[in-house]
Amino acid sequence: MIGAQPYDAFRRAIELDPAHRDARIDLASALLALEAVVPAEEAARSALALDPVSVEAQANLAGALEGQGRFAEAIAAYDAALARDPQFVPALANRAMLRMNAGEVDGALEDLAQALRIAPEAPGLLVRRGLALMEARRAREAEDAFRAVLHDWPEDRGALAGLAFCRDQQGDLEGALAAYGSVLAAQPEDAQAHVNR
């Protein structure tokens, strides 16, 4: 079908069965991926109306609220998702970043520690931990977190940029420039690293 959107199948499933909770959750996820946060919020709320204990719908709602800059509401929605499933790693990881940005660095590190107990090899969690450690002014530990990622994923842009920032914050301009150069080599269109270099 010409002009079809990736989420049209979910909308069609909802038209055929208005009580199709999973189609509403999938629609919210697809809309979030497209950064259509207001319709994603509507889809997530409609899924929660059908199933008020759905962890996935609650997490989609949190993501939609976060995308709209409604951070306190997003944290509350992640709290609700985690009250239903304390092992839900995406909610832990996303709530950690919101908490860090709100100045709750210790809470962010707690969320990330819990997420890493569940998924210890996840590079994204290790990068987020490094960022939280930098925010806590624990640059050496942050550098260790970024280096742990780079050991297995040497071109991970987040870890390379984090390492560069660590080196810069520790007064190692040469090390920072080398790490920023690695970011550019891994992904030449990374404008932020180019600007920082």
Disulfide bonds with the S-S distance in Angstrom:
none
